[in-house]
Amino acid sequence: GNNVRTTCTATGKPRAVINWLRNNATMRSNSSISNGSHRILIINSTIGDCGVSDPASQCVSSSTLEILNSVASDSGVYTCVATNEAGSDSRTVLVIIIAVPRVALLQPANQTVTSSDDVEFMCNVTAKPQATILWTRNGAVLSEVIGQFSITHSVLGNCTITDVCVSLSTLHIFNTIALDSGPYNCKATNEAGSSERVAYLTVNVPSVITQPPLNTTVNSGIPVVLSCTATGEPRAVISWLRNNITLRSNNSISNGGDPIILTNSTMGNCSISDPASECGSSSTLEIFNSV
């Protein structure tokens, strides 16, 4: 984002003509050159009349190269070449423009899986110089190989002193469990600064009946209460069937004149932000004046 300016001065008779090269490619003199969303300016000037009125007068050429709103891709080897009929001379300057890393999560950034599935998140980082990439979870740095986690890094293309470095980091999570749900941060840092992106993982757990209803025998006319408790993420929905016919939940149902009442409730807050929170469901079926 800063402007970069460098000036080249040459002497010679007849007057030298100055040209600029970037990575050995000639740049147009006395012109504005479009380079993406910014511009490169070359401004040439002369000093003295080069002996027209005074043989002892100076014969100096000057050229200023200015990069406006520089970006990392402007880095390179810039060469000033001065030429006249007697010969040429050149000087080279290395321009290195550092940039805060740009981090992008490859889609899908947020993922939902079923427990015991494997999952991976991929983080693409563009930086100059090359960035160090770390994966964190709830502020803790994940090791490259620790238990069910594995992290691999690779560099795409060239990553020399004049190139913008593109890196790919992949976080692998194996045999997921409910406690793996939550945010995962990909953070890239170099000497220009740091940036990060957050991916969210949701691990669904199949419903399991933890407390089934018990077989019950009562005398006619005695109320019957049956209870059922289940866990699962997202929260399990409990339904009741009588002789394979679904009973409507949370309602009074006529059953030959005998009312049946279903009452559902939940246990815990089933919080995405707290994977350890309880995510239970409970349902009670009451039969009055059983026959």
C-alpha positions in Angstrom: 0.0 0.0 0.0 3.0 2.4 0.4 4.5 4.3 -2.5 8.0 3.3 -3.6 10.4 5.7 -5.4 13.9 5.2 -6.8 15.9 7.6 -9.0 18.7 6.8 -11.5 21.1 9.5 -12.7 23.6 9.1 -15.6 26.2 11.2 -17.4 27.5 10.9 -20.9 28.0 12.7 -24.3 25.9 12.6 -26.2 23.2 12.6 -23.6 22.3 9.1 -22.3 18.8 7.7 -22.7 17.6 5.9 -19.6 15.3 2.9 -19.7 13.9 0.7 -16.9 13.6 -3.1 -16.9 11.7 -5.2 -14.4 12.8 -8.8 -14.1 14.6 -8.2 -17.5 11.4 -7.0 -19.2 11.5 -3.5 -20.6 9.1 -1.0 -19.1 7.8 1.9 -21.3 9.5 5.2 -20.6 7.6 8.4 -19.9 4.4 6.5 -19.5 1.9 5.3 -16.9 1.7 1.5 -16.8 -1.4 -0.1 -15.5 -0.6 -3.0 -13.1 -3.9 -4.2 -11.6 -5.5 -1.6 -9.4 -2.3 0.6 -9.1 0.1 2.4 -11.4 3.8 2.6 -12.1 5.1 6.0 -13.2 8.4 6.7 -15.0 9.5 10.3 -15.1 12.6 11.3 -17.1 14.4 14.7 -16.9 17.6 16.3 -18.1 20.2 18.6 -16.4 22.2 21.1 -18.4 22.3 21.8 -22.2 24.8 19.1 -22.9 27.5 21.5 -24.4 25.3 23.3 -26.9 26.2 26.7 -25.6 29.0 25.7 -23.2 31.2 22.7 -23.9 31.9 22.4 -20.2 28.3 22.3 -19.2 26.8 19.2 -17.6 25.2 16.5 -19.7 23.1 14.6 -17.1 20.0 12.4 -17.5 17.8 11.5 -14.6 14.9 9.0 -14.4 12.6 8.4 -11.5 10.6 5.2 -11.1 7.6 5.4 -8.7 5.3 2.6 -7.7 2.0 3.9 -6.3 -0.1 1.8 -3.8 2.4 -1.0 -4.1 1.4 -4.6 -3.7 3.5 -7.7 -3.1 3.5 -8.7 -6.8 5.4 -5.5 -7.6 8.5 -7.1 -5.9 11.3 -7.8 -8.4 14.6 -6.8 -9.8 14.5 -3.3 -11.3 17.3 -2.3 -13.6 18.2 1.2 -14.8 20.0 1.1 -18.2 21.7 4.3 -19.5 22.7 4.2 -23.2 24.3 6.6 -25.8 26.3 6.2 -29.0 29.4 5.4 -27.0 28.0 2.5 -24.9 25.8 1.7 -22.0 25.8 1.2 -18.3 23.3 -0.3 -15.8 22.5 -0.5 -12.2 20.1 -2.9 -10.4 18.0 -2.5 -7.4 16.0 -5.2 -5.6 12.5 -4.1 -4.5 10.9 -6.4 -2.0 7.4 -5.4 -0.9 6.1 -7.3 2.1 2.4 -7.8 2.7 0.1 -9.0 5.5 -1.0 -12.6 4.7 -4.4 -13.1 3.0 -6.2 -16.2 4.4 -9.0 -18.0 2.7 -10.7 -21.2 3.8 -11.5 -23.5 0.9 -15.1 -24.5 0.7 -16.9 -25.8 2.5 -15.5 -23.7 5.3 -18.1 -24.9 7.8 -18.8 -28.6 8.0 -21.3 -30.9 9.6 -20.4 -34.6 10.0 -21.7 -37.6 11.9 -19.6 -38.9 14.8 -16.8 -41.3 13.8 -16.5 -39.6 10.4 -13.2 -38.0 9.3 -13.1 -34.4 8.3 -10.5 -31.9 6.9 -10.3 -28.1 6.7 -8.1 -26.4 4.1 -6.6 -23.0 4.5 -5.1 -21.1 1.5 -2.6 -18.4 2.4 -1.0 -15.7 0.1 1.8 -13.8 1.7 5.2 -12.1 1.2 7.4 -13.2 2.7 6.1 -16.7 3.3 3.8 -17.0 6.3 3.9 -19.3 9.3 0.6 -21.1 9.6 -0.9 -22.3 12.8 -4.2 -24.0 13.6 -5.8 -23.2 17.0 -8.9 -24.3 18.8 -10.2 -22.3 21.7 -6.9 -20.5 21.9 -4.8 -23.7 22.1 -2.3 -24.4 19.2 -2.9 -27.8 17.6 0.2 -29.9 17.2 1.0 -31.2 13.7 0.5 -34.7 14.9 -1.4 -35.3 18.1 -3.9 -38.0 18.6 -6.7 -37.6 16.2 -5.4 -34.4 14.6 -2.9 -34.2 11.7 -1.7 -31.0 9.9 0.1 -30.9 6.6 1.6 -27.9 4.8 2.6 -27.4 1.2 3.9 -24.5 -1.0 2.2 -24.0 -4.3 4.5 -22.8 -7.1 7.6 -20.7 -6.6 8.4 -18.9 -3.3 11.6 -17.0 -4.0 12.6 -13.6 -2.6 10.8 -11.9 -5.4 7.7 -14.1 -5.6 4.4 -14.0 -3.7 4.2 -17.2 -1.7 1.0 -19.3 -1.8 0.7 -22.0 0.9 -1.9 -24.6 1.6 -2.4 -26.0 5.1 -4.8 -28.9 5.8 -6.1 -29.8 9.2 -7.3 -33.5 9.4 -9.5 -34.6 12.2 -10.0 -38.4 12.4 -12.8 -40.4 14.0 -14.7 -37.3 15.2 -16.7 -37.2 18.4 -19.2 -34.7 19.8 -16.4 -32.9 21.8 -14.7 -32.0 18.4 -17.6 -29.6 17.6 -16.6 -25.9 17.7 -14.4 -23.3 16.0 -11.1 -24.0 14.3 -8.8 -21.0 13.5 -6.3 -20.8 10.7 -3.8 -18.1 11.5 -1.0 -16.9 9.2 1.8 -14.7 10.4 4.8 -13.0 8.7 6.9 -9.9 9.5 4.2 -7.7 7.9 1.5 -8.9 10.3 -1.1 -11.6 10.7 -4.6 -12.6 9.7 -6.9 -15.5 10.4 -10.1 -17.2 9.4 -12.5 -19.4 11.5 -14.1 -22.6 10.4 -16.8 -24.3 12.4 -17.3 -28.0 12.8 -20.6 -29.6 14.0 -20.5 -33.3 14.9 -23.9 -34.9 15.0 -24.4 -37.9 17.2 -27.1 -40.5 16.4 -30.0 -40.7 18.8 -29.6 -43.3 21.5 -32.4 -44.3 24.0 -30.6 -44.3 27.3 -33.6 -45.1 29.5 -36.3 -47.2 27.7 -39.8 -47.6 28.9 -40.4 -50.6 31.2 -42.9 -53.3 30.6 -45.7 -52.5 33.0 -48.6 -54.6 34.4 -51.4 -52.9 36.4 -54.9 -53.6 37.4 -57.7 -52.1 35.3 -58.4 -48.5 36.2 -55.0 -47.8 37.6 -53.1 -45.0 35.9 -49.9 -46.0 33.9 -46.9 -43.8 33.5 -44.2 -44.7 31.0 -40.9 -42.8 30.6 -38.3 -42.7 27.8 -35.0 -40.8 27.8 -32.7 -40.3 24.8 -29.5 -38.4 23.8 -28.3 -37.2 20.5 -26.9 -34.2 18.6 -28.9 -32.4 17.4 -31.4 -33.0 20.2 -33.4 -36.2 19.7 -37.2 -35.9 19.1 -39.1 -38.7 20.9 -42.2 -40.1 19.5 -44.5 -42.8 20.9 -46.3 -45.6 18.9 -49.2 -47.8 20.1 -49.6 -50.9 18.0 -47.4 -49.3 15.4 -49.6 -46.2 15.2 -47.9 -42.9 16.1 -49.4 -41.0 19.0 -49.4 -37.2 18.7 -46.9 -35.6 21.0 -47.9 -33.0 23.7 -51.6 -33.6 23.2 -54.5 -35.5 24.8 -55.6 -38.4 22.6 -58.9 -40.2 22.9 -58.3 -43.9 23.3 -61.7 -45.5 23.6 -62.7 -42.9 26.2 -59.4 -43.3 28.2 -57.2 -40.1 27.8 -53.5 -40.5 27.0 -51.2 -37.6 27.7 -47.7 -37.2 26.3 -45.3 -34.7 27.9 -41.9 -34.0 26.4 -39.0 -32.2 28.0 -35.4 -31.5 27.4 -32.2 -31.8 29.5 -29.2 -29.5 29.1 -28.8 -26.6 26.7 -27.4 -28.6 23.8 -25.0 -25.7 23.1 -22.9 -25.5 20.0 -20.5 -23.2 21.8 -20.0 -25.8 24.6 -19.6 -29.3 23.1 -19.6 -30.8 26.5 -23.1 -29.6 27.4 -25.8 -32.1 27.8 -28.2 -32.7 24.9 -30.9 -35.0 26.3 -34.6 -35.5 25.6 -37.3 -37.0 27.8 -40.9 -38.0 27.2 -43.6 -39.3 29.6 -46.7 -41.1 28.5 -49.6 -41.2 31.0 -52.6 -43.4 30.6 -55.6 -42.6 32.9 -58.2 -45.2 33.8 -56.4 -48.0 32.1 -58.4 -50.9 30.8 
